[in-house]
Amino acid sequence: MEIPVIDMEKFDLREGSIPNLLQLSECLDEAFSKTGCARLINHGITTQQIENVYAGSSLFFNLPEELKNRYKHAGLEDSTVGYIGLGTERYGDKPDLHEAYLIRTAEDLPSKDLTAEDLQRKDLPGKNLADKDLVPGWRIATESLHSSLKILSSVILDALSLAIGKERDYLASLHRSEGDKKSFKLIRMGHYPPTNPDAAQTSIRFNEHCDFSTFTLLLQDNMGGLQGQDKDGNWFDLTPEPDSIILLAAQFIQFYSNEKYKALRHRVIIPEEEVKCRHSRYSIIYFVNADGQVPAWPSTATHLPQPPPNVHDHMMSVLVNPGLYCTYVRVSTMLSPKSSKNTIIIYL
C-alpha cells in the first residue's frame, strides 16, 4: 500500500490563501477516500520539539510503578487525563502491551508530589524541590509541541471543511473547546515496553481499533510496528520516516462526510526484528475531537439512530467499554449520564 504524501510547505498557508487551501482540501479528499491516511511532511514541527517530548516521556515511564500510579485517571468524569497503566486497557482478544499519559494541555502533566521517603531515593529525576515538575523539561517541551499541533490541526480542519462541501469555518465551529475540562482534544504520550518476538504469539502492543476523533495526528519513533488496514482487510505498514507525521481519518469525519471517508482501522504489532522488540517504542498522538455538546453524527445520517448522542456521552461510553467500542463497525456502546448501565445499539 502506497501511503499518500502531503507536502504542507508547498501550500504556503501562512497567509491563509483560499486557493492554496482548496489544493490542500483536494489532497486530503483523495487520501481519506482511498486509504484513510496520509503522511505529512514539512509540517512546521521540528525534530527537536518532538525529541524533547520523547525525552520527558522516557523519564516518566521509567519511574517506579507506584509513583506513576499516583497520577492515574481520577474517575470517569475526569478520565480524559492522567496515567494509564500497563495492562489497564484491552482492545481485543490479546493483552495490550502499552501504557500512556493523556493530557488536554501541558498543565495536566504530573507535578512534583514527593514524600519524605521518595526524597531518599536515588532513582527519581528532578529532585530539586524548586522545580514543580516531576519530570523537568517535559511540561515546557509539551507546551511547545502542543502549540504547533494546534496550528497544524486548524489548517487541516479548514481544508477538510471545504473537502466535504462546507464553508471553511464549518468544522472549526464544532471544535472550539481547547484546554478546559469540557475539551476532548487530547495528547496521548505512549510507551510500549521492551519485549521479545515470541510475545507476538500471545500479545500485541495495541490491538486493532478506529479512533472516534475527527482525525488523529500521530508521531512515532523509529521502532516501527504501526499498521493500517486497507479496504480488502489487508494490513500495511505505516513505516516511521524522519520528520513526518501520520494523519489518520477517524469516525467523526466518517460520519460528517456522509461515509465518503472511512476511519482507518489500525494497530501496533510487535516487530519481528528482535533489536526493535527489545527496545521501548514511544509515540505522541494528538486526537482532534469535536466539542462535547456536538452531535456524534449529523441529523442528516439516514442509517444511524436519531437523535444522536453528543460527543461527550459517546466518548464516556468508549471509556466504559473500550473493547466493545473498538470492534465497532455499526455497533456503539452508549452510556446515559444518569445511568450506570450500558445500552448497546446495533445499526442494521
KEVO-901226 format. One record per residue (C-alpha): x, y, z; chain; residue number from 1; residue in three letters. Coordinates in steps of 0.001 Angstrom, whole numbers. Layout:
X	Y	Z	A	NUM	ALA .
...
//
This chain:
0	0	0	A	1	MET .
1421	3372	-1024	A	2	GLU .
625	6000	1588	A	3	ILE .
-192	9430	107	A	4	PRO .
2432	12055	984	A	5	VAL .
1236	15633	1519	A	6	ILE .
3904	18336	1492	A	7	ASP .
2395	21067	3670	A	8	MET .
5053	23592	2702	A	9	GLU .
4015	23807	-922	A	10	LYS .
593	25186	32	A	11	PHE .
2174	28169	1846	A	12	ASP .
-850	28572	4110	A	13	LEU .
709	31162	6421	A	14	ARG .
-1280	33888	4698	A	15	GLU .
-4493	31861	4723	A	16	GLY .
-4702	31649	944	A	17	SER .
-8053	30173	-127	A	18	ILE .
-6758	28811	-3485	A	19	PRO .
-3941	27018	-1670	A	20	ASN .
-6360	25745	960	A	21	LEU .
-8509	24335	-1842	A	22	LEU .
-5495	22456	-3189	A	23	GLN .
-4848	21004	258	A	24	LEU .
-8507	20012	582	A	25	SER .
-8240	18113	-2715	A	26	GLU .
-5174	16227	-1432	A	27	CYS .
-6921	15351	1841	A	28	LEU .
-10060	14308	-4	A	29	ASP .
-8103	11906	-2197	A	30	GLU .
-6091	10492	717	A	31	ALA .
-9077	9960	3020	A	32	PHE .
-11189	8498	191	A	33	SER .
-8541	5997	-930	A	34	LYS .
-6538	5000	2135	A	35	THR .
-7927	6837	5162	A	36	GLY .
-4481	8190	5953	A	37	CYS .
-1630	10356	4721	A	38	ALA .
1968	11166	5581	A	39	ARG .
2532	14868	6264	A	40	LEU .
5959	16364	5583	A	41	ILE .
7288	19936	6008	A	42	ASN .
4520	20483	8529	A	43	HIS .
6280	23108	10645	A	44	GLY .
7085	20945	13668	A	45	ILE .
10796	20499	14314	A	46	THR .
12661	17326	15165	A	47	THR .
13905	18971	18346	A	48	GLN .
10368	19708	19554	A	49	GLN .
9449	16044	19176	A	50	ILE .
12655	14678	20684	A	51	GLU .
12278	16930	23729	A	52	ASN .
8847	15431	24433	A	53	VAL .
10146	11889	23923	A	54	TYR .
12918	12599	26427	A	55	ALA .
10380	13585	29073	A	56	GLY .
8203	10574	28248	A	57	SER .
11159	8249	28699	A	58	SER .
11910	9685	32132	A	59	LEU .
8300	9407	33280	A	60	PHE .
7560	5901	32007	A	61	PHE .
10754	4592	33599	A	62	ASN .
9688	5805	37046	A	63	LEU .
8626	3167	39605	A	64	PRO .
5102	1885	39038	A	65	GLU .
3801	3028	42419	A	66	GLU .
4884	6586	41671	A	67	LEU .
3295	6648	38204	A	68	LYS .
59	5299	39679	A	69	ASN .
-324	8458	41774	A	70	ARG .
-1302	10201	38570	A	71	TYR .
-3764	7688	37131	A	72	LYS .
-7281	8599	35998	A	73	HIS .
-9317	10186	38764	A	74	ALA .
-12659	8825	37557	A	75	GLY .
-14994	8772	34578	A	76	LEU .
-15894	12459	34533	A	77	GLU .
-12224	13401	34515	A	78	ASP .
-10842	10316	32819	A	79	SER .
-9660	12252	29795	A	80	THR .
-6389	12995	31607	A	81	VAL .
-3874	11026	33634	A	82	GLY .
-1760	7911	33633	A	83	TYR .
-2972	4676	32037	A	84	ILE .
-1029	1773	33474	A	85	GLY .
355	-1248	31701	A	86	LEU .
-2460	-3794	31277	A	87	GLY .
-5202	-1269	32133	A	88	THR .
-6601	-1078	28602	A	89	GLU .
-7597	-4018	26448	A	90	ARG .
-8938	-3501	22937	A	91	TYR .
-9146	-7069	21688	A	92	GLY .
-8510	-10725	22435	A	93	ASP .
-4775	-10314	23020	A	94	LYS .
-3389	-8411	26016	A	95	PRO .
-2224	-4906	25056	A	96	ASP .
1382	-4145	25946	A	97	LEU .
1307	-370	26394	A	98	HIS .
994	2421	28925	A	99	GLU .
174	6074	28352	A	100	ALA .
-331	9530	29796	A	101	TYR .
-3251	11602	28470	A	102	LEU .
-3420	15392	28683	A	103	ILE .
-5619	18232	27484	A	104	ARG .
-2763	20726	27905	A	105	THR .
730	20503	29342	A	106	ALA .
-680	21647	32698	A	107	GLU .
-2124	18145	33082	A	108	ASP .
1354	16617	33252	A	109	LEU .
2411	15392	36715	A	110	PRO .
3770	17931	39166	A	111	SER .
6093	17012	41973	A	112	LYS .
4390	15220	44856	A	113	ASP .
7245	13570	46698	A	114	LEU .
7092	12109	50167	A	115	THR .
9980	12125	52620	A	116	ALA .
10624	8512	51666	A	117	GLU .
10716	9451	47984	A	118	ASP .
13357	12064	48648	A	119	LEU .
15740	9381	49932	A	120	GLN .
15628	7514	46637	A	121	ARG .
18299	7929	44004	A	122	LYS .
16251	6760	41020	A	123	ASP .
13912	9773	40794	A	124	LEU .
14635	12549	38292	A	125	PRO .
14497	16215	39213	A	126	GLY .
14862	16078	42997	A	127	LYS .
15380	19851	43157	A	128	ASN .
12389	20999	45224	A	129	LEU .
12392	24361	43464	A	130	ALA .
11217	22541	40319	A	131	ASP .
7466	21895	40453	A	132	LYS .
7525	19282	37687	A	133	ASP .
8035	15616	38431	A	134	LEU .
9861	15326	35087	A	135	VAL .
11877	18511	34473	A	136	PRO .
11515	19956	30989	A	137	GLY .
8599	17730	29948	A	138	TRP .
5952	20392	30519	A	139	ARG .
7810	23120	28590	A	140	ILE .
8589	20748	25716	A	141	ALA .
4964	19606	25537	A	142	THR .
3629	23182	25563	A	143	GLU .
5797	23977	22551	A	144	SER .
4708	20875	20641	A	145	LEU .
1046	21317	21586	A	146	HIS .
1051	24869	20240	A	147	SER .
2430	23689	16902	A	148	SER .
-12	20770	16697	A	149	LEU .
-2952	23135	17256	A	150	LYS .
-1818	25349	14380	A	151	ILE .
-1418	22365	12071	A	152	LEU .
-4766	20858	13067	A	153	SER .
-6637	24127	12479	A	154	SER .
-5362	24234	8883	A	155	VAL .
-6445	20627	8339	A	156	ILE .
-9891	21343	9805	A	157	LEU .
-10383	24244	7380	A	158	ASP .
-9274	22163	4410	A	159	ALA .
-11487	19228	5404	A	160	LEU .
-14487	21575	5695	A	161	SER .
-14013	22504	2051	A	162	LEU .
-13433	18859	1122	A	163	ALA .
-16855	17838	2458	A	164	ILE .
-18559	20745	712	A	165	GLY .
-18950	23092	3675	A	166	LYS .
-17812	26602	4472	A	167	GLU .
-14200	26976	5571	A	168	ARG .
-15066	27518	9244	A	169	ASP .
-17657	24727	9467	A	170	TYR .
-15545	22141	11296	A	171	LEU .
-13717	24806	13304	A	172	ALA .
-17099	25859	14703	A	173	SER .
-17541	22307	16049	A	174	LEU .
-14048	22248	17598	A	175	HIS .
-13877	25431	19689	A	176	ARG .
-13085	23894	23064	A	177	SER .
-9398	23587	23869	A	178	GLU .
-7659	23038	27169	A	179	GLY .
-10613	23019	29570	A	180	ASP .
-12398	20128	31273	A	181	LYS .
-15024	20040	28534	A	182	LYS .
-12431	19525	25823	A	183	SER .
-11817	16195	24154	A	184	PHE .
-8804	17411	22190	A	185	LYS .
-6134	15246	23748	A	186	LEU .
-2472	14392	23503	A	187	ILE .
-1570	10814	24346	A	188	ARG .
2040	10084	25261	A	189	MET .
2507	6381	24539	A	190	GLY .
5076	3871	25727	A	191	HIS .
5460	275	24584	A	192	TYR .
7917	-1549	26881	A	193	PRO .
10642	-3875	25571	A	194	PRO .
9551	-7420	24845	A	195	THR .
10661	-10290	22590	A	196	ASN .
9450	-11636	19224	A	197	PRO .
7845	-14711	20837	A	198	ASP .
5438	-12436	22725	A	199	ALA .
3645	-11726	19425	A	200	ALA .
2011	-15159	19633	A	201	GLN .
11	-14209	22715	A	202	THR .
178	-10389	22939	A	203	SER .
132	-7231	20855	A	204	ILE .
1366	-3734	21554	A	205	ARG .
-2025	-2181	20700	A	206	PHE .
-4999	-4118	19350	A	207	ASN .
-6757	-3009	16173	A	208	GLU .
-9244	-157	16524	A	209	HIS .
-10586	3020	14942	A	210	CYS .
-10370	6433	16586	A	211	ASP .
-13568	8352	17242	A	212	PHE .
-11798	11691	16789	A	213	SER .
-12308	13829	13694	A	214	THR .
-8745	12988	12716	A	215	PHE .
-5583	11951	14515	A	216	THR .
-2039	13275	14159	A	217	LEU .
421	10537	15091	A	218	LEU .
4137	10937	15725	A	219	LEU .
6235	7822	16261	A	220	GLN .
9858	6978	16896	A	221	ASP .
11838	4646	14614	A	222	ASN .
10888	1351	16289	A	223	MET .
8024	625	13871	A	224	GLY .
5034	-1673	14314	A	225	GLY .
2208	716	13362	A	226	LEU .
-88	-756	10708	A	227	GLN .
-3266	291	8900	A	228	GLY .
-5914	-1878	7268	A	229	GLN .
-6945	-1404	3646	A	230	ASP .
-10432	-1823	2198	A	231	LYS .
-9755	-5518	1462	A	232	ASP .
-8805	-6229	5063	A	233	GLY .
-5065	-6457	4424	A	234	ASN .
-2622	-4840	6829	A	235	TRP .
63	-2446	5599	A	236	PHE .
2936	-785	7440	A	237	ASP .
2786	2869	8399	A	238	LEU .
6561	2957	8447	A	239	THR .
8173	5699	10522	A	240	PRO .
10077	8230	8454	A	241	GLU .
12111	11100	9885	A	242	PRO .
10274	14410	10287	A	243	ASP .
6911	13079	9098	A	244	SER .
3531	12836	10811	A	245	ILE .
892	10210	10091	A	246	ILE .
-2604	11665	9600	A	247	LEU .
-5469	9221	10240	A	248	LEU .
-9112	9654	9279	A	249	ALA .
-11378	8865	12236	A	250	ALA .
-15048	8182	12835	A	251	GLN .
-16353	11714	13356	A	252	PHE .
-15208	12783	9875	A	253	ILE .
-16521	9471	8507	A	254	GLN .
-19990	10370	9778	A	255	PHE .
-19808	14039	8790	A	256	TYR .
-18569	13211	5280	A	257	SER .
-21672	11036	4820	A	258	ASN .
-19452	7919	4803	A	259	GLU .
-17318	9210	1923	A	260	LYS .
-14286	8818	4173	A	261	TYR .
-13647	5737	6267	A	262	LYS .
-11989	5773	9651	A	263	ALA .
-8721	3891	9329	A	264	LEU .
-8545	758	11395	A	265	ARG .
-5025	474	12804	A	266	HIS .
-2897	-1382	15337	A	267	ARG .
627	-1605	16727	A	268	VAL .
2223	-5026	16397	A	269	ILE .
5355	-6439	17992	A	270	ILE .
8074	-6138	15308	A	271	PRO .
9701	-9305	14051	A	272	GLU .
13162	-7741	14341	A	273	GLU .
14498	-8692	17751	A	274	GLU .
16533	-5498	18090	A	275	VAL .
13331	-3434	17834	A	276	LYS .
11348	-5694	20157	A	277	CYS .
13908	-5324	22891	A	278	ARG .
13743	-1517	22847	A	279	HIS .
10968	719	24100	A	280	SER .
8704	2316	21497	A	281	ARG .
7392	5850	22052	A	282	TYR .
4621	7751	20304	A	283	SER .
2818	11080	20585	A	284	ILE .
-804	11106	19434	A	285	ILE .
-2955	14227	19054	A	286	TYR .
-6675	13448	18926	A	287	PHE .
-8619	16282	17303	A	288	VAL .
-12086	15747	18788	A	289	ASN .
-15201	17878	18396	A	290	ALA .
-16664	19701	21402	A	291	ASP .
-18604	17652	23933	A	292	GLY .
-22042	19067	23124	A	293	GLN .
-21732	18453	19362	A	294	VAL .
-23813	15551	17967	A	295	PRO .
-21650	12465	17413	A	296	ALA .
-23127	12176	13924	A	297	TRP .
-25257	14565	11859	A	298	PRO .
-29039	14593	11906	A	299	SER .
-28950	14011	8134	A	300	THR .
-27495	10497	8577	A	301	ALA .
-30154	8078	7393	A	302	THR .
-28648	4802	8661	A	303	HIS .
-27837	5941	12219	A	304	LEU .
-30202	6375	15173	A	305	PRO .
-31726	9790	15680	A	306	GLN .
-31298	11860	17677	A	307	PRO .
-27592	11066	18044	A	308	PRO .
-25778	11209	21385	A	309	PRO .
-23405	14108	21824	A	310	ASN .
-19643	13650	21646	A	311	VAL .
-19309	13767	25449	A	312	HIS .
-21758	10932	26065	A	313	ASP .
-20355	8857	23234	A	314	HIS .
-16795	9282	24474	A	315	MET .
-17806	8380	28026	A	316	MET .
-19291	5162	26662	A	317	SER .
-15985	4410	24970	A	318	VAL .
-14165	4801	28276	A	319	LEU .
-16659	2475	29983	A	320	VAL .
-16176	-314	27458	A	321	ASN .
-13256	286	25062	A	322	PRO .
-13078	-3324	23906	A	323	GLY .
-16629	-3327	22598	A	324	LEU .
-16223	129	21059	A	325	TYR .
-13146	-831	19125	A	326	CYS .
-14861	-3738	17428	A	327	THR .
-17406	-1172	16272	A	328	TYR .
-18489	-1099	12672	A	329	VAL .
-22141	-350	13162	A	330	ARG .
-22202	-1070	16857	A	331	VAL .
-21822	1577	19529	A	332	SER .
-21947	1426	23307	A	333	THR .
-23673	4435	24816	A	334	MET .
-23903	5343	28472	A	335	LEU .
-26569	7680	29782	A	336	SER .
-25062	10305	32109	A	337	PRO .
-27732	9403	34657	A	338	LYS .
-27301	5667	34401	A	339	SER .
-24548	3233	35310	A	340	SER .
-25754	651	32810	A	341	LYS .
-24584	239	29254	A	342	ASN .
-27006	290	26353	A	343	THR .
-25885	-1451	23179	A	344	ILE .
-27368	-192	19929	A	345	ILE .
-26838	-2214	16779	A	346	ILE .
-27135	-341	13480	A	347	TYR .
-28611	-2582	10833	A	348	LEU .
//
